Amino acid sequence: MNVGFVSLGCSKNLVVTEEVIGLFKKHKFNIVNNEEDANIIVINTCGFIESAKQEAIDTILEMAQYKNGKCKYLIVIGCMVERYEEEMKKALPEVDLFIRIKDYNKIWTRISELLKTEISNECLSWENRVITTGNTMAYLKIAEGCSNYCTYCAIPKIQGKYISREFEEIMREAKSLAKKGIKELIVIAQDTTKYGIDLYVKPRLAELLQELCKIDGIEWIRFLYAYPESITDELIETVKRNDKICKYFDIPIQHISDEVLKRMNRKSDGESIRKLINKIRNQIPEAILRTSLIVGFPGETEDDFNKLYKFVRDTRFDKLGTFIYSKEDGTPAEKMENQIHTNTKKARYNKIMKLQQKISEEILKGKVGKTYKTLIEEKSFDGKYVIGRTYMDVPDEDGVVFIENTTDKDLIGKFVDVDIIDVQKYDLIGKFEK
């Protein structure tokens, strides 16, 4: 039977999808990219914010239409099922099987019961995982869940408390990925900087990164979702002195107003955030700084927003994403007073993003005339360009480099030096160094 997959949401979700693909493949199912050819369609949902929930519903309904053709079974798993299984069962009778995150330990039992195949009690495993991000890059998930309990976030309720993977197991997976030809590892968790605290009573991200650097074949390592209060001097020094670690800090600060940060139950304040950014830039001048913000949080005053706007203007983040606050069921912020009007939230979002677009354009124009090591990942549709990324860019989040394809060599998966000659929106235009 043919199986098609749709993975929604974050990269952590994608790793789960890749492990589910691996289970099907192990049991001799054929994996297809086109849903029209699939007898079974599996959708891994995100339920983090309102827009993600709507995307999940829309996708399920879209995939359900294939049941008029070859598709016989529609399976839905993931965060949204964990939150709303009963409601989804009532609203979406087209779905043949819902599987909650808490039931992943018996996922293949549930699937084999549905398909009436031989019952097998297999769990998800990195050993069966099928990488879907190409031949050059893979995500390396080091923990599940979250114990930060930010008042706007439902992740602890959906996925449970923070649970680190064992250090040795992570290293085994990383070495396995290197043997498959993976050149770049992107270390992920809901909060990578808390890695190890629950298992080893101390953070071990810096130590983990140092050990990953020793793996032959791995040339780039980066880590995402580093909470500002847990970025230690040791971690900064580790990034600074290891050439394999990309000088890229993804630091979700969410806001800069102390009052808003307190209501969010964030562990940082405005002053500590500013000091951290200055420290990173002083010690690693070439470091790329990315952050994410929330505008329109309950009680955010005009003064709070102006502080945030000025901070973004003055700090000049290389990369910045902004979310409009949305009420999430069961979170403390849902019941807070002084909820912000939708039009006000949108206006604040637009103002921040317009500012950041101008900043991004200016920063990117400053790259023209410089040369960067670039990982080539694909060709353009017409073959005129090869497309790659520098250390400054995370896949599917940041920009890429378009380089005129002036060579007959197969450069996919190779690192080459590229001269930057122009800028196009969020992407760079380059040529091969002479």
C-alpha positions as CSV (number, residue, x, y, z in Angstrom):
1,M,0.0,0.0,0.0
2,N,1.1,3.6,-0.7
3,V,1.4,6.0,2.2
4,G,1.6,9.8,2.0
5,F,2.5,12.2,4.8
6,V,1.7,15.8,5.7
7,S,3.8,17.3,8.5
8,L,2.5,20.6,10.0
9,G,4.1,22.9,12.5
10,C,7.7,23.0,13.9
11,S,10.8,21.0,13.1
12,K,10.3,19.0,16.3
13,N,7.0,17.8,14.8
14,L,8.9,16.9,11.6
15,V,11.2,14.6,13.5
16,V,8.2,12.7,14.7
17,T,6.8,12.5,11.2
18,E,10.2,11.1,10.0
19,E,10.1,8.4,12.6
20,V,6.5,7.5,11.6
21,I,7.6,7.2,8.0
22,G,10.3,4.9,9.2
23,L,7.8,2.6,10.9
24,F,5.7,2.3,7.7
25,K,8.8,1.7,5.6
26,K,10.0,-1.0,8.0
27,H,6.7,-2.8,7.5
28,K,7.1,-2.7,3.7
29,F,4.7,0.1,2.9
30,N,5.6,2.3,-0.1
31,I,6.1,6.0,0.7
32,V,4.8,8.4,-1.9
33,N,5.1,12.2,-2.2
34,N,1.8,12.8,-4.1
35,E,-1.3,12.4,-2.0
36,E,-3.3,11.4,-5.1
37,D,-1.3,8.2,-5.2
38,A,-1.7,7.4,-1.5
39,N,-3.9,4.6,-0.1
40,I,-3.2,5.9,3.4
41,I,-2.6,9.6,4.4
42,V,-1.0,10.5,7.7
43,I,-1.3,14.1,9.0
44,N,0.9,15.2,11.9
45,T,-0.8,18.3,13.3
46,C,0.3,21.3,15.3
47,G,-2.0,22.9,17.9
48,F,0.3,25.6,19.2
49,I,-1.6,28.7,18.2
50,E,-5.0,29.6,16.6
51,S,-3.6,29.9,13.1
52,A,-1.9,26.5,13.4
53,K,-5.1,24.9,14.6
54,Q,-7.0,26.3,11.6
55,E,-4.3,25.1,9.2
56,A,-4.7,21.6,10.7
57,I,-8.4,21.6,10.2
58,D,-8.1,22.9,6.6
59,T,-5.5,20.3,5.8
60,I,-7.5,17.4,7.2
61,L,-10.5,18.5,5.1
62,E,-8.4,18.9,2.0
63,M,-6.8,15.4,2.5
64,A,-10.2,13.9,3.2
65,Q,-11.2,14.7,-0.4
66,Y,-8.7,12.0,-1.6
67,K,-11.0,9.4,0.0
68,N,-13.1,9.8,-3.1
69,G,-10.1,8.3,-5.0
70,K,-7.4,5.9,-3.9
71,C,-7.2,6.9,-0.3
72,K,-8.8,4.3,2.0
73,Y,-7.5,5.5,5.4
74,L,-6.9,8.9,6.9
75,I,-4.8,9.0,10.1
76,V,-4.3,12.1,12.2
77,I,-1.7,12.4,14.9
78,G,0.1,15.1,16.9
79,C,-0.4,18.1,19.1
80,M,-3.9,19.0,18.0
81,V,-5.2,15.5,18.6
82,E,-3.6,15.6,22.1
83,R,-5.6,18.8,22.9
84,Y,-8.9,18.2,21.1
85,E,-9.3,14.5,20.4
86,E,-13.0,14.2,21.4
87,E,-14.0,17.4,19.6
88,M,-12.1,16.3,16.5
89,K,-13.8,12.9,16.5
90,K,-17.2,14.5,16.5
91,A,-16.3,17.2,13.9
92,L,-14.3,15.1,11.5
93,P,-15.9,11.7,10.8
94,E,-13.8,11.5,7.7
95,V,-10.8,10.6,9.8
96,D,-10.4,6.8,10.5
97,L,-7.9,7.1,13.3
98,F,-6.7,9.7,15.8
99,I,-3.5,9.1,17.8
100,R,-2.6,11.3,20.7
101,I,1.0,12.0,21.7
102,K,0.5,10.1,24.9
103,D,-0.3,7.0,22.8
104,Y,2.9,7.1,20.7
105,N,4.2,4.2,22.8
106,K,1.6,2.0,21.1
107,I,1.3,3.8,17.8
108,W,2.0,0.8,15.5
109,T,-0.5,-1.3,17.5
110,R,-3.2,1.3,16.8
111,I,-2.2,1.6,13.1
112,S,-2.0,-2.2,12.5
113,E,-5.4,-2.7,14.2
114,L,-6.9,-0.2,11.8
115,L,-5.2,-1.7,8.7
116,K,-6.0,-5.2,9.9
117,T,-2.3,-6.3,9.5
118,E,-0.3,-8.4,11.9
119,I,-0.3,-6.6,15.3
120,S,3.1,-5.3,16.2
121,N,3.8,-3.3,19.3
122,E,6.5,-1.0,18.0
123,C,7.3,2.5,19.2
124,L,8.8,5.4,17.4
125,S,12.6,5.2,17.1
126,W,15.4,7.3,15.6
127,E,16.9,4.0,14.3
128,N,14.0,3.7,11.8
129,R,13.8,7.4,11.0
130,V,13.7,8.5,7.4
131,I,15.2,11.9,6.8
132,T,13.0,14.1,4.6
133,T,15.1,17.3,4.6
134,G,17.5,16.3,1.8
135,N,20.9,14.7,1.9
136,T,22.8,17.5,3.6
137,M,20.9,18.5,6.8
138,A,19.0,16.9,9.6
139,Y,17.4,18.0,12.8
140,L,18.6,16.4,16.1
141,K,16.0,16.5,18.8
142,I,17.5,16.4,22.3
143,A,14.5,16.7,24.5
144,E,10.7,16.5,24.7
145,G,8.2,18.7,26.4
146,C,8.7,21.9,28.3
147,S,8.7,23.0,32.0
148,N,9.0,26.8,31.5
149,Y,5.2,27.4,31.9
150,C,5.0,30.7,30.0
151,T,1.5,32.0,30.6
152,Y,0.6,32.1,26.9
153,C,1.8,28.7,25.9
154,A,0.0,25.3,25.9
155,I,3.1,23.2,25.1
156,P,3.6,21.9,28.7
157,K,-0.1,20.9,28.7
158,I,0.1,19.2,25.3
159,Q,3.5,17.5,25.5
160,G,4.2,17.4,29.3
161,K,7.2,18.4,31.3
162,Y,10.7,18.8,29.9
163,I,12.5,15.4,29.4
164,S,16.0,15.3,28.1
165,R,17.2,12.4,26.0
166,E,20.2,10.5,27.3
167,F,23.5,12.0,26.2
168,E,24.9,8.8,24.8
169,E,21.7,8.1,22.8
170,I,21.9,11.5,21.1
171,M,25.5,10.9,20.2
172,R,24.6,7.5,18.6
173,E,21.9,9.1,16.5
174,A,24.3,12.0,15.4
175,K,27.0,9.5,14.4
176,S,24.4,7.5,12.5
177,L,23.3,10.7,10.6
178,A,26.9,11.5,9.8
179,K,27.4,8.0,8.3
180,K,24.4,8.7,6.0
181,G,26.2,11.7,4.6
182,I,24.5,14.5,6.7
183,K,26.7,17.6,6.7
184,E,24.7,19.8,9.1
185,L,23.0,19.0,12.4
186,I,20.4,21.4,13.8
187,V,20.0,20.8,17.5
188,I,16.4,21.3,18.6
189,A,14.1,21.1,21.6
190,Q,11.4,23.4,23.0
191,D,14.3,24.9,25.0
192,T,17.7,23.6,24.0
193,T,19.5,25.5,26.8
194,K,17.7,23.5,29.5
195,Y,19.2,20.2,28.1
196,G,20.4,17.9,30.8
197,I,19.0,19.7,33.9
198,D,16.4,17.0,34.6
199,L,18.7,14.0,33.9
200,Y,22.1,15.3,35.1
201,V,21.1,18.1,37.5
202,K,23.1,20.6,35.3
203,P,22.8,22.0,31.8
204,R,24.9,20.0,29.3
205,L,24.2,21.7,26.0
206,A,27.7,23.2,25.8
207,E,29.3,19.8,26.5
208,L,27.0,18.1,23.9
209,L,27.9,20.6,21.2
210,Q,31.6,20.0,21.9
211,E,31.2,16.3,21.5
212,L,29.2,16.7,18.3
213,C,32.1,18.7,16.9
214,K,34.2,15.6,17.1
215,I,32.1,13.6,14.7
216,D,33.8,13.1,11.3
217,G,31.7,14.2,8.4
218,I,29.6,16.8,10.3
219,E,30.8,20.2,9.2
220,W,28.1,22.5,10.6
221,I,26.2,22.4,13.9
222,R,23.7,24.9,15.1
223,F,21.2,25.0,18.0
224,L,17.8,26.7,18.0
225,Y,15.4,27.9,20.7
226,A,18.0,29.1,23.2
227,Y,16.2,30.8,26.1
228,P,18.0,34.0,27.1
229,E,18.2,33.3,30.9
230,S,20.0,30.0,30.2
231,I,22.7,31.2,27.8
232,T,25.8,30.8,29.9
233,D,29.3,32.2,29.4
234,E,30.4,28.5,28.8
235,L,27.9,28.2,26.0
236,I,29.0,31.5,24.3
237,E,32.6,30.4,24.7
238,T,31.8,27.0,23.1
239,V,30.3,28.6,20.1
240,K,33.2,31.1,19.8
241,R,36.0,28.6,19.8
242,N,34.5,25.7,17.8
243,D,34.7,26.3,14.0
244,K,32.0,23.7,13.3
245,I,29.4,25.5,15.4
246,C,27.6,28.2,13.3
247,K,27.8,31.6,14.9
248,Y,24.1,31.8,15.0
249,F,22.0,32.5,18.2
250,D,18.2,31.9,18.0
251,I,17.0,33.6,21.2
252,P,13.2,33.9,21.7
253,I,12.8,36.9,24.0
254,Q,9.1,37.6,23.3
255,H,9.2,41.1,24.7
256,I,11.4,43.7,26.3
257,S,9.0,45.4,28.7
258,D,9.5,44.1,32.3
259,E,5.8,44.3,33.0
260,V,4.9,42.2,30.0
261,L,7.6,39.7,30.6
262,K,6.4,39.2,34.2
263,R,2.9,38.6,33.0
264,M,4.3,36.1,30.5
265,N,6.1,34.3,33.3
266,R,9.4,34.8,31.5
267,K,12.5,34.4,33.5
268,S,14.4,37.3,31.9
269,D,14.0,41.0,32.2
270,G,14.8,43.8,29.8
271,E,18.2,44.6,31.3
272,S,19.4,41.0,31.3
273,I,18.3,40.6,27.7
274,R,20.2,43.7,26.6
275,K,23.3,42.6,28.5
276,L,23.2,39.2,26.9
277,I,23.0,40.6,23.4
278,N,25.9,43.0,24.0
279,K,28.0,40.2,25.4
280,I,27.4,37.9,22.4
281,R,28.2,40.7,19.9
282,N,31.3,41.8,21.8
283,Q,32.7,38.2,22.0
284,I,31.5,37.0,18.6
285,P,31.2,40.0,16.3
286,E,30.1,37.9,13.3
287,A,27.3,36.3,15.3
288,I,23.9,36.3,13.7
289,L,21.1,37.0,16.2
290,R,17.5,35.8,15.6
291,T,14.6,36.4,17.9
292,S,10.8,36.0,18.1
293,L,8.4,38.4,19.6
294,I,4.7,38.5,20.7
295,V,2.7,41.6,20.3
296,G,-0.7,42.3,21.7
297,F,-0.2,40.3,24.9
298,P,-3.0,41.0,27.5
299,G,-2.2,44.3,29.2
300,E,0.4,45.4,26.7
301,T,0.1,49.2,26.9
302,E,1.1,51.7,24.2
303,D,4.1,52.5,26.3
304,D,5.1,48.7,26.5
305,F,4.8,48.5,22.7
306,N,6.8,51.6,22.2
307,K,9.6,50.1,24.3
308,L,9.6,47.1,22.1
309,Y,9.6,49.1,18.9
310,K,12.5,51.2,20.0
311,F,14.4,48.1,21.2
312,V,14.0,46.4,17.8
313,R,15.0,49.6,16.0
314,D,18.1,50.0,18.2
315,T,19.2,46.3,18.5
316,R,18.9,45.6,14.8
317,F,18.4,41.8,14.9
318,D,19.6,40.0,11.8
319,K,16.5,37.9,11.8
320,L,13.2,38.5,13.6
321,G,9.8,36.9,13.6
322,T,6.7,38.2,15.3
323,F,3.5,36.5,16.5
324,I,0.2,38.1,17.2
325,Y,-1.0,37.0,20.6
326,S,-3.9,34.5,20.5
327,K,-5.8,33.1,23.4
328,E,-5.0,29.4,24.0
329,D,-7.4,27.1,25.9
330,G,-6.3,26.3,29.4
331,T,-3.4,28.8,29.6
332,P,-3.3,31.5,32.4
333,A,-3.1,34.3,29.8
334,E,-6.5,33.3,28.4
335,K,-8.2,34.6,31.5
336,M,-6.1,37.7,32.0
337,E,-7.8,41.1,32.0
338,N,-7.2,43.9,29.4
339,Q,-7.2,41.6,26.3
340,I,-6.0,43.7,23.4
341,H,-8.4,44.4,20.5
342,T,-7.7,42.5,17.3
343,N,-7.2,45.6,15.2
344,T,-4.7,47.0,17.7
345,K,-2.7,43.7,17.7
346,K,-2.6,43.7,13.9
347,A,-1.5,47.3,13.7
348,R,1.4,46.6,16.2
349,Y,2.4,43.5,14.3
350,N,2.5,45.4,11.0
351,K,4.5,48.3,12.5
352,I,7.2,45.9,13.9
353,M,7.4,43.9,10.7
354,K,7.7,47.0,8.5
355,L,10.6,48.2,10.7
356,Q,12.3,44.8,10.6
357,Q,12.0,44.5,6.9
358,K,13.9,47.8,6.5
359,I,16.5,46.6,9.0
360,S,16.9,43.3,7.2
361,E,17.3,44.9,3.8
362,E,20.1,47.2,5.2
363,I,21.9,44.3,6.9
364,L,21.7,42.1,3.8
365,K,23.0,44.9,1.6
366,G,26.0,45.0,3.9
367,K,26.9,41.5,2.8
368,V,27.5,42.5,-0.8
369,G,31.2,42.3,-1.6
370,K,31.9,39.6,1.0
371,T,32.6,36.0,0.6
372,Y,30.9,33.2,2.5
373,K,31.2,29.5,2.8
374,T,28.0,28.1,1.4
375,L,26.4,24.7,1.6
376,I,24.9,23.9,-1.8
377,E,21.5,22.0,-1.5
378,E,19.6,22.1,-4.7
379,K,19.3,23.5,-8.3
380,S,16.7,25.9,-9.4
381,F,13.8,24.5,-11.5
382,D,15.4,25.8,-14.8
383,G,18.9,24.7,-13.8
384,K,20.3,28.2,-14.2
385,Y,21.1,28.5,-10.5
386,V,22.3,26.4,-7.6
387,I,20.8,27.3,-4.3
388,G,22.6,27.1,-0.9
389,R,22.8,28.5,2.6
390,T,25.5,30.2,4.6
391,Y,26.0,29.9,8.4
392,M,23.6,32.9,8.6
393,D,20.5,30.9,7.4
394,V,18.3,28.3,9.0
395,P,16.4,26.1,6.5
396,D,12.8,27.2,5.9
397,E,13.2,30.1,8.3
398,D,15.7,32.4,6.7
399,G,16.9,33.2,3.2
400,V,19.1,31.4,0.7
401,V,21.9,32.2,-1.7
402,F,21.2,31.9,-5.5
403,I,24.4,31.3,-7.5
404,E,24.6,31.3,-11.2
405,N,25.3,27.7,-12.3
406,T,28.5,28.2,-14.2
407,T,30.1,24.7,-13.6
408,D,29.4,21.2,-14.8
409,K,30.4,19.8,-11.4
410,D,27.8,18.2,-9.1
411,L,27.9,20.6,-6.2
412,I,24.9,19.3,-4.2
413,G,26.0,18.6,-0.7
414,K,29.3,20.4,-1.2
415,F,30.6,23.5,0.6
416,V,31.9,26.3,-1.7
417,D,33.1,29.8,-1.3
418,V,30.6,32.3,-2.8
419,D,31.1,36.0,-3.5
420,I,27.9,38.0,-2.7
421,I,27.1,40.4,-5.6
422,D,23.4,41.4,-4.9
423,V,20.4,41.2,-2.7
424,Q,16.8,40.2,-3.5
425,K,14.3,40.7,-0.6
426,Y,15.5,38.2,2.0
427,D,17.9,36.3,-0.3
428,L,21.4,36.8,-1.5
429,I,22.7,36.6,-5.1
430,G,26.2,35.3,-5.5
431,K,28.8,33.9,-7.8
432,F,31.5,31.4,-7.4
433,E,34.7,32.8,-6.0
434,K,37.4,33.0,-8.7
